[in-house]
Amino acid sequence: MTNTPPLKTQPTVRSCPFDPPEEYRTLREQEPVAPMTFPDGAAGWLVTQYEDVRTVLSDPRFSSKRLVLRAGADPDDAPKPPPGMFLMMDAPEHTRFRRLLTGKFTVRRMQQLTPAVERIVAEQLDAMAAAEGPVDLVQAFALPVPSLVICELLGVPYADREEFQRNSATIVRLNSTPEEFQQAQIAMREYIHRLVLAKREKPTDDILSEIIESGELADEEVVGVGVLLLIAGHETTANMIALSTMCLLQNPEQLAALRDDPSLMDGAVEELLRYLTVVQFGARRTALEDVELHGQQIKEGSMVVASLASGNRDAEHLADDPDRLDVGRPHSAHLAFGHGIHQCLGQQLARAELKAALSALLDRFPTLRLAVPVDEVPMRDDMLVYGVHELPVTW
């Protein structure tokens, strides 16, 4: 890379489990586009202000291929992403997948799915109540709800959850060895490939079957799409459910406001998404040409990481104390689902699941509380998707 050698390492240590590292505030104010070394050892630029994050995620001069290109190299010569991995593609390749999938996750379809989500939530809460507490909210509720929903949507047998959840966790864990990461990816692709072959032979009423029957994608592309949707469909939402619950329990005045006025829930979900931003290290892009951003010259081939968590705490965008949780805050656009052509495909599903899960949980267990001191809750500092490994609760 031809830029100035990085002098800093991306901040990762939190002083509060619900806040991004404190150094982000200094970076936003003093060096919003800063040369940086990232947790995996890669070097590039860290972007921390809201508007700059939006620029990086929407400007076609920044590629989603997540490659560090040689200066002057033709991007078309770069290694291709695995088939179906549209998150690592730019237009027009990305457009082909996005156009096909957008119709599967419309607001209308998610509204139609809401009764099924509410049924799944109620069944999990029944089982949780029968356990009589204390229980681990992650295993008893937060993980099963989105896993059951995405399995129902994709046509994946929920009985196989132990296998795909284990491999998914390996893929998003920061300290997985290259061998572990590769083995988990191979295992996920082989698992989805078996499902695709079965659905091609005997279609069922689910999204994978619909994609296959459309005839627009080859089997290996359907496999890649299936892997992405399965991982994203349960990892992020599961951690938002658990972390949101923990956060509300630690902010009793906000919890009380939500219980007193359930109509606040829609806005509360948006506020929790903004405040917690579980995609904790940001979104990576590669500069396809020399770009000036906030006075810094970013050279062609440089890696740029757009910090969603920092952008969501930017006082220039959200003037009313962005470091405070406020479930009654008027809704403003946040970055929790990203921005631009790669904005989260399943965001309406995530919203529906969060609203149903949190509403029913707080209603069913009015005396819900942590079963251990808050500093004993194991946080997912070691994962790309932030949250809690376990959340012991009682009532």
VOGU-3710 file (C-alpha; in Angstrom, 3 decimals, decimal comma):
1> mtntpplktq> 0,000/0,000/0,000  1,403/3,416/-0,922  -0,270/5,494/1,823  1,433/6,778/4,968  2,176/3,793/7,240  -0,561/3,362/9,849  0,308/4,745/13,259  -2,696/3,441/15,179  -4,557/0,196/15,774  -8,332/0,141/15,434
11> ptvrscpfdp> -9,856/0,604/18,912  -11,570/-2,526/20,197  -11,636/-2,199/24,017  -14,918/-0,982/25,506  -15,293/0,722/28,876  -19,063/0,089/28,775  -20,591/-3,012/27,168  -23,112/-0,896/25,244  -20,766/1,804/23,925  -18,152/1,574/21,169
21> peeyrtlreq> -14,566/2,251/22,292  -14,114/5,790/23,667  -11,319/6,516/21,176  -13,915/6,786/18,398  -15,088/10,137/19,770  -11,562/11,558/19,546  -11,136/10,174/16,041  -14,441/11,701/14,884  -13,410/15,101/16,237  -9,722/15,151/15,352
31> epvapmtfpd> -8,976/12,570/12,648  -12,189/11,318/11,046  -10,271/9,557/8,258  -7,295/7,974/9,983  -4,529/5,567/8,853  -5,077/2,378/10,814  -4,091/-1,224/11,434  -7,103/-3,510/11,866  -7,629/-6,502/14,203  -6,680/-9,006/11,490
41> gaagwlvtqy> -3,401/-7,185/10,790  -4,533/-5,530/7,566  -3,696/-1,852/7,049  -5,829/0,936/5,619  -8,031/3,855/6,626  -10,699/4,032/9,350  -13,666/6,328/8,672  -15,644/7,391/11,742  -18,031/10,268/10,929  -21,615/9,579/9,869
51> edvrtvlsdp> -21,532/11,400/6,531  -18,144/9,959/5,556  -19,367/6,436/6,375  -22,370/6,977/4,093  -20,062/8,236/1,364  -17,778/5,197/1,525  -20,746/2,803/1,466  -22,490/4,469/-1,481  -19,649/5,768/-3,694  -18,873/3,307/-6,531
61> rfsskrlvlr> -15,218/4,312/-6,327  -15,090/2,118/-3,230  -15,385/-1,578/-4,084  -17,043/-4,261/-1,971  -14,666/-6,933/-3,246  -12,626/-6,490/-0,032  -9,351/-6,774/-1,878  -6,230/-4,665/-1,671  -5,481/-4,038/-5,339  -2,098/-3,066/-6,716
71> agadpddapk> -2,017/0,552/-7,853  -2,927/0,639/-11,526  -4,212/-2,963/-11,525  -7,370/-3,757/-13,430  -10,137/-4,666/-10,914  -11,407/-7,217/-13,417  -8,161/-9,137/-12,912  -8,777/-9,511/-9,177  -9,815/-12,928/-7,815  -13,535/-13,485/-8,082
81> pppgmflmmd> -15,673/-13,892/-4,940  -17,149/-17,350/-4,285  -20,300/-18,023/-6,343  -23,348/-16,368/-4,841  -21,417/-14,266/-2,306  -23,051/-11,059/-3,510  -21,862/-9,059/-0,464  -18,409/-9,223/-2,038  -19,577/-8,035/-5,469  -20,037/-4,675/-7,156
91> apehtrfrrl> -22,566/-3,702/-9,808  -23,500/-5,127/-12,240  -22,747/-8,594/-10,748  -24,259/-7,594/-7,420  -27,344/-6,139/-9,099  -28,292/-9,493/-10,605  -28,512/-11,118/-7,160  -30,010/-8,147/-5,362  -32,833/-7,757/-7,889  -33,744/-11,427/-7,535
101> ltgkftvrrm> -33,684/-11,391/-3,725  -35,280/-8,027/-2,949  -38,724/-9,385/-3,791  -38,274/-12,146/-1,221  -37,877/-9,683/1,676  -40,459/-6,982/0,969  -42,209/-5,079/3,756  -45,472/-6,723/2,697  -44,030/-10,241/2,878  -42,515/-9,536/6,288
111> qqltpaveri> -45,875/-8,223/7,512  -47,485/-11,426/6,303  -44,831/-13,364/8,213  -45,472/-11,503/11,482  -48,095/-13,980/12,835  -45,632/-16,850/12,315  -42,905/-14,854/14,096  -45,255/-14,111/16,992  -46,188/-17,813/17,210  -42,516/-18,820/17,358
121> vaeqldamaa> -41,846/-16,168/20,011  -44,783/-17,376/22,149  -43,694/-21,010/21,906  -40,165/-20,160/23,016  -41,444/-18,078/25,916  -43,713/-20,955/26,991  -40,702/-23,268/27,087  -38,686/-20,647/28,934  -41,424/-20,175/31,541  -41,604/-23,931/32,067
131> aegpvdlvqa> -37,876/-23,953/32,888  -38,716/-21,647/35,833  -35,358/-19,841/35,650  -32,671/-18,920/35,849  -32,005/-19,580/32,168  -29,537/-18,447/29,533  -31,647/-16,078/27,440  -29,397/-16,653/24,419  -30,032/-20,408/24,228  -33,586/-20,279/25,572
141> falpvpslvi> -34,919/-17,425/23,446  -32,650/-15,020/21,557  -31,000/-17,627/19,334  -33,961/-19,971/18,697  -36,370/-17,234/17,545  -34,437/-15,928/14,490  -33,049/-19,406/13,784  -36,558/-20,877/13,586  -37,755/-17,966/11,443  -34,906/-18,090/8,919
151> cellgvpyad> -35,159/-21,892/8,762  -38,865/-21,592/7,971  -38,204/-18,930/5,335  -35,335/-20,738/3,614  -36,657/-24,268/4,046  -33,759/-25,373/6,250  -34,531/-28,138/8,794  -34,340/-26,608/12,273  -33,201/-30,017/13,535  -29,865/-29,238/11,837
161> reefqrnsat> -29,368/-26,057/13,882  -26,470/-27,408/15,961  -24,429/-27,991/12,811  -25,073/-24,688/11,055  -24,892/-22,584/14,236  -21,524/-24,112/15,119  -20,095/-23,438/11,668  -21,612/-19,963/11,571  -19,991/-19,077/14,911  -16,611/-20,239/13,600
171> ivrlnstpee> -16,966/-18,047/10,509  -17,711/-14,854/12,487  -15,208/-15,506/15,309  -12,101/-13,317/15,090  -9,671/-15,876/16,495  -10,657/-18,774/14,231  -7,577/-20,132/12,483  -7,518/-19,954/8,670  -7,992/-23,729/8,642  -11,012/-23,564/10,983
181> fqqaqiamre> -12,520/-20,726/8,959  -12,080/-22,567/5,676  -13,409/-25,853/7,063  -16,505/-24,105/8,446  -17,148/-22,381/5,120  -16,771/-25,653/3,220  -19,087/-27,426/5,676  -21,744/-24,699/5,315  -21,581/-24,809/1,522  -21,764/-28,622/1,455
191> yihrlvlakr> -24,761/-28,553/3,803  -26,677/-25,994/1,718  -25,666/-27,806/-1,494  -27,350/-30,988/-0,262  -30,507/-28,976/0,453  -30,415/-27,350/-2,988  -30,148/-30,736/-4,710  -33,064/-32,049/-2,645  -35,217/-28,984/-3,408  -34,427/-29,151/-7,111
201> ekptddilse> -35,721/-32,721/-7,044  -38,703/-31,902/-4,823  -39,449/-28,154/-4,359  -41,037/-26,939/-1,134  -42,711/-23,667/-0,128  -39,643/-21,617/0,762  -37,210/-19,023/-0,572  -34,493/-21,472/-1,639  -37,017/-23,389/-3,750  -38,298/-20,139/-5,267
211> iiesgelade> -34,763/-19,102/-6,238  -34,073/-22,508/-7,772  -37,338/-22,473/-9,714  -36,617/-18,976/-11,061  -33,832/-20,508/-13,159  -31,764/-17,325/-12,820  -28,956/-18,805/-10,726  -26,734/-21,844/-11,083  -26,786/-24,307/-8,182  -23,413/-23,120/-6,857
221> evvgvgvlll> -24,758/-19,545/-6,813  -27,886/-20,641/-4,946  -25,597/-22,335/-2,423  -23,648/-19,098/-1,827  -26,842/-17,110/-1,405  -28,212/-19,728/0,985  -25,087/-19,628/3,149  -25,204/-15,824/3,374  -28,907/-15,704/4,219  -28,671/-18,475/6,804
231> iaghettanm> -25,731/-16,884/8,649  -27,033/-13,314/8,473  -30,581/-14,451/9,245  -29,808/-15,663/12,749  -26,437/-14,250/13,896  -27,248/-10,546/13,899  -30,837/-10,696/15,142  -30,058/-13,204/17,894  -27,411/-10,899/19,280  -29,654/-7,845/18,975
241> ialstmcllq> -32,414/-9,581/20,974  -30,076/-10,606/23,794  -28,025/-7,399/23,893  -31,151/-5,219/23,709  -32,647/-7,103/26,649  -29,476/-6,672/28,692  -29,319/-2,990/27,761  -32,924/-2,319/28,783  -32,426/-4,153/32,088  -29,458/-1,860/32,762
251> npeqlaalrd> -31,491/1,233/31,852  -34,552/0,810/34,111  -36,021/4,237/33,334  -36,049/3,413/29,614  -37,504/-0,019/30,332  -40,230/1,565/32,465  -41,072/4,048/29,696  -41,415/1,200/27,223  -43,644/-0,804/29,559  -45,796/2,237/30,313
261> dpslmdgave> -46,284/3,012/26,627  -45,974/-0,040/24,328  -46,574/2,234/21,313  -42,948/3,330/21,740  -41,705/-0,108/20,644  -41,245/0,687/16,931  -39,073/3,691/17,741  -37,329/1,814/20,547  -36,249/-0,897/18,108  -34,683/1,752/15,834
271> ellryltvvq> -32,983/3,394/18,809  -31,592/0,075/20,057  -30,323/-0,759/16,567  -28,545/2,614/16,415  -27,298/2,605/19,985  -25,931/-0,950/20,006  -24,808/-1,424/16,339  -23,796/-5,082/16,636  -21,682/-5,077/13,429  -18,915/-3,768/15,610
281> fgarrtaled> -15,814/-3,389/13,400  -17,409/-1,812/10,350  -17,737/-2,492/6,637  -14,662/-2,935/4,419  -14,192/-1,404/1,011  -11,298/-1,024/-1,451  -10,538/2,236/-3,287  -10,670/1,619/-7,044  -8,961/4,947/-7,742  -7,377/7,815/-5,833
291> velhgqqike> -10,078/9,440/-3,684  -9,962/12,500/-1,444  -12,072/12,052/1,676  -12,239/14,615/4,445  -8,936/16,094/3,335  -7,104/12,764/3,211  -5,738/11,340/-0,032  -6,754/7,678/-0,205  -4,721/5,938/-2,852  -6,039/3,419/-5,324
301> gsmvvaslas> -5,931/-0,090/-3,856  -6,179/1,091/-0,251  -8,497/-0,600/2,210  -11,116/1,601/3,876  -13,179/0,520/6,887  -16,379/2,459/7,527  -17,264/2,274/11,234  -21,031/1,885/11,540  -20,851/2,007/15,349  -18,919/5,279/15,358
311> gnrdaehlad> -21,105/6,865/12,688  -24,195/6,078/14,761  -22,724/8,033/17,702  -21,775/11,104/15,639  -23,088/14,271/17,311  -22,879/16,105/13,969  -25,673/13,818/12,756  -27,570/13,299/16,017  -27,171/16,429/18,111  -29,257/15,305/21,086
321> dpdrldvgrp> -26,679/13,293/23,082  -26,075/10,289/20,792  -24,345/8,416/23,638  -27,631/8,228/25,566  -30,253/5,524/25,032  -33,647/7,170/24,530  -36,511/4,867/23,497  -38,667/7,937/22,860  -36,140/9,581/20,548  -37,606/10,777/17,225
331> hsahlafghg> -36,427/8,369/14,548  -33,509/9,480/12,374  -31,666/7,467/9,752  -29,043/5,205/11,295  -26,315/2,953/9,906  -27,005/-0,279/11,786  -28,107/-1,953/8,529  -25,370/-0,284/6,499  -26,039/2,040/3,576  -26,017/2,001/-0,203
341> ihqclgqqla> -26,534/-0,981/-2,501  -25,384/-3,432/0,175  -27,767/-2,212/2,863  -29,074/-5,231/4,786  -31,488/-7,230/2,666  -33,312/-8,632/5,707  -33,736/-5,420/7,690  -37,546/-5,572/7,628  -37,417/-9,147/8,904  -35,011/-8,119/11,665
351> raelkaalsa> -37,312/-5,284/12,716  -40,320/-7,606/12,822  -38,434/-10,164/14,908  -37,038/-7,588/17,340  -40,420/-5,955/17,881  -42,203/-9,272/18,420  -39,468/-10,725/20,640  -38,934/-7,723/22,914  -42,651/-6,880/23,235  -43,616/-10,410/24,222
361> lldrfptlrl> -40,605/-10,956/26,495  -41,212/-7,780/28,512  -44,953/-8,498/28,732  -44,540/-12,149/29,739  -41,860/-11,545/32,377  -42,467/-8,178/34,099  -39,909/-9,013/36,792  -37,183/-10,154/34,376  -33,690/-9,383/35,684  -30,095/-10,494/35,311
371> avpvdevpmr> -29,206/-13,581/37,346  -25,536/-12,558/37,633  -23,729/-9,227/38,119  -23,519/-7,337/34,841  -19,721/-7,506/34,786  -19,930/-11,323/34,769  -21,882/-11,440/31,488  -19,472/-12,753/28,809  -19,451/-10,278/25,916  -18,755/-11,151/22,276
381> ddmlvygvhe> -15,657/-8,963/21,959  -14,097/-11,784/19,944  -16,781/-11,857/17,236  -17,509/-9,794/14,135  -21,106/-9,560/15,385  -21,153/-8,084/18,907  -23,479/-9,228/21,666  -23,322/-11,672/24,565  -22,190/-15,284/24,591  -24,589/-15,992/27,454
391> lpvtw> -27,197/-13,930/29,326  -28,320/-15,586/32,576  -31,719/-14,178/33,592  -34,379/-14,926/36,142  -37,781/-13,484/37,126
//
